[in-house]
Amino acid sequence: MKYLLQSEDFSEILAFVSTKRNRVPLSIFLLMCFNVLLAPAVEAATPGEAPRWQAYTIGLLGLATLSLCVYLFVVIFQPEKF
């Protein structure tokens, strides 16, 4: 039985992800994918009628705030890396 992702393919994917040149586009892509999963929950949690674009914007703002908090936490507790 042949699997879709074999170990050789997985190692190529990890090598692609680990390169510094590809981190920014990959990060943006993963952020937008997570926002697609988060936006319906935000839309369901908002009272009243909110347009769909507003739910995506609120989700993206929440993800940006969370990533900034994690970055500042790391900078404060590991300043020698920066």
C-alpha positions in Angstrom: 0.0 0.0 0.0 1.5 3.3 -1.0 1.0 6.3 1.3 0.5 9.8 0.0 3.4 11.2 2.1 6.4 8.9 2.4 9.3 9.5 4.7 11.4 11.0 1.8 8.6 13.5 1.0 8.3 14.5 4.6 12.0 15.1 4.9 11.9 17.3 1.8 9.0 19.3 3.3 10.9 19.8 6.5 14.0 20.9 4.6 11.8 23.4 2.7 10.3 24.8 5.9 13.6 25.1 7.7 15.2 27.4 5.2 15.3 31.0 6.3 14.3 32.3 2.9 10.9 30.6 3.0 9.8 31.5 6.5 8.0 34.8 5.8 5.7 33.5 3.0 5.1 30.3 4.9 4.2 32.2 8.1 1.8 34.4 6.3 0.2 31.4 4.6 -0.2 29.5 7.9 -1.6 32.7 9.6 -4.2 33.1 6.9 -5.1 29.4 7.1 -5.6 29.7 10.8 -7.6 32.8 10.3 -10.0 30.9 8.0 -10.5 28.4 10.8 -10.9 31.1 13.4 -13.2 33.5 11.6 -16.4 31.4 11.8 -15.9 31.1 15.6 -15.5 34.9 15.8 -18.6 35.4 13.6 -20.6 33.0 15.9 -19.4 34.8 19.0 -20.3 38.3 18.0 -23.7 39.5 19.0 -26.0 40.8 16.3 -25.3 40.9 12.6 -21.7 41.3 11.6 -20.5 41.1 8.0 -18.2 38.2 7.1 -15.2 40.5 6.3 -15.5 42.0 9.8 -15.2 38.6 11.4 -12.1 37.8 9.3 -10.6 41.2 10.3 -11.3 40.7 14.0 -9.7 37.2 13.8 -6.6 38.5 12.0 -6.3 41.3 14.6 -6.5 38.7 17.4 -3.9 36.5 15.8 -1.6 39.5 15.3 -2.0 40.5 18.9 -1.3 37.0 20.1 1.8 36.7 18.0 3.1 40.1 19.2 2.5 38.9 22.8 4.5 35.7 22.2 7.3 37.6 20.5 7.6 40.1 23.4 7.5 37.3 26.0 10.4 35.6 24.2 12.3 38.9 23.9 11.9 39.6 27.6 12.9 36.2 28.9 15.6 35.4 26.3 17.2 38.7 25.4 20.6 37.2 24.5 19.1 35.8 21.3 18.2 39.3 20.1 
